[in-house]
Amino acid sequence: MPESRKRRSVRAIVLDPGDRVLLCRHDLTALDGPVVWAMPGGGVEPGETDLRALRRELMEEIGLRLDGDPPLVWHQEVSGPGYAPGYDGVINRYHLVRIPAFVPNPAWSAERLAAEHIHGMRWWTLAEIAAGHGGELFSPRDLAGTLGALLAGGVPDEPVRLGL
């Protein structure tokens, strides 16, 4: 039986002093998928450490130069087709990044971001996430509950395991 292959990714929970979180809008409708608001980040390249990949992804997607080593707070593993083309699922590792609010200025062009299915980004409050956004989804799906627990409890001793 072939071994399962999951795409390794890193993501940043970018929070400003008002506890707003920066999310990127991934429009997957051209692939018969949903629109999903997710944390900035992406795949870890061969030979790349998680933190090096996180620094690269944050610069590419939102124009954030990351200093220091942000704590790992969530671990998500999802299996099944459709989560990452060519893979059996994904492994997302989420790091907490607290910074002053800023206007995202990605290193990548709008065209390059669109090629990655990223069509916009914005700051969200916990209340806005809990209220939902029409038919658009959040990742992780229970982002309001998961983020609320992080804000209330602070950085966990061990990364919290998440579902879809």
N, C-alpha and C positions, 0 to 999 in steps of 0.2 A: 504494500500500500504506500503511495507517495506521501512524503512528509508535508505537513501544512506549511504554507508560506504566508506570513503576515507582513504587511508594510509597516515599518518602524517610523513613527513620526514624533515630533516634539511640538508643543504648543505653549503659548504664554497666556496666562490670565493677567491681562494688563489692566490694573486698577489705578484710578486717580484718587486724590485725597477725599473726594466725595463718595467713594466706593462705586463709581461708575466703571463699567467694564467695556473695553474696546472690542467690538466684534466685526468680522469681515462677512460680507454677504456673498455666499457661494450659490450661483444660479446654475443648477444642474438640469434644467428643463430640456435643454438640447439633447441630453443623454437619457431622456425619459425619467429623470429624477426630480427631486423637490428643490425648493430654494431653502438653504440652510444658513443660519447665522452661526458662525463658529469663531473660536479664538484664532488669532494669527499663528501661523506655524506651518510645518510641512515635513516632508520626508527627510530622513537621515541618510545621507549619501554613504557609499562604502568607504570605510576608513575614517569617517567623521565621528566625533564624539557628539553626544546629545547637546551639550552646551554650545559647541561650535556650530552645530546645525541650527540651534535656536537663534544664535546671534546673526547668522546669515539670513535666515527666514524673516526675522523681524526687520532687518534693514531692507530686504527686498520688498516685503509686503506693506510695511507701515512707515518705513524710514526711521526706525528707532535704533540708536546705537546703544547696545546693552552693555553695561558695566557690571562687574561682580558676578557672582554665581547665585542666581535666584533659586529658592528652595523648590524641590519637587513635592507637589501636594496631592496630585491625582494621578492614577494609572487606569487606563481604559483599554480593554481588549474586546474586540468585536469580531466575530466570525461570520462568514457568509458572503455570497456573491454580491457585487454591487457597491461595496464599501471602498474598494480600491481596485480599479481595473488591472487584471493580471495577477492579483493576489487573492488569497483565501480569506482575507480580513485585514484588520488594522490593529496596531498597538499605538496608542497615543499616550505620551507622558507630558503632563501639564506642570509648568513652573509658574510660580507666583511672582509677578513683576509689579511693584508699586512705584509709581512715578507721578510727577505733576501732569495734569491734562495738557495735551498738545494737539495740534492739527496734523493728522497723518500726512506724510510726504514720502510716499514709497520711492525706493530707488528704481523700481521697475516702472515702465510706462503703462498707461491705461490698457494698451493693446496686449502687453505681456501679461498683465494681471487678468485680463479677459480670457486669454489663452489658458489660464489656470482656473477659469470659471469664477474669478473674484470680480464682482460688480458692485463696489462700494463698501464703505465701512462707516461705523458710527459708534458713539458712546451710548451705553444703555444703563439705566438704573435697574435695580433689582425689581422694583414695582412694575416697570415697563416690560421686563422679561416675564414676570408672573402673569401680566395681563395678556400676553401672547401678541402675535403679529399676523393676524389673518391666517391664511393657509401656510405661511412660512414657518419652518421649524427652527429649533435651537439645537446645538450640539455642545454637550450632551443633552439629551431630550429633557431631563429634569434639571436643566440649568438653574432655574429659580431656586429649587430646593438645595441643590448641591452648592451653589454659590452662597446662598443664605447661610448654610452650615459653616462654610469656610469663613465668612465674614463674622459670624457669631463666635466661632471657636478658635480662630486663628490657625496658624500653621500646624498641621498634625505631626505627631512624632513619626508616623509612617505614612506613605502615600495612601490616600483613600482609593479603594477599588471602585470603579464606576462600571455601570452597564452601558447600554446604548444611550 
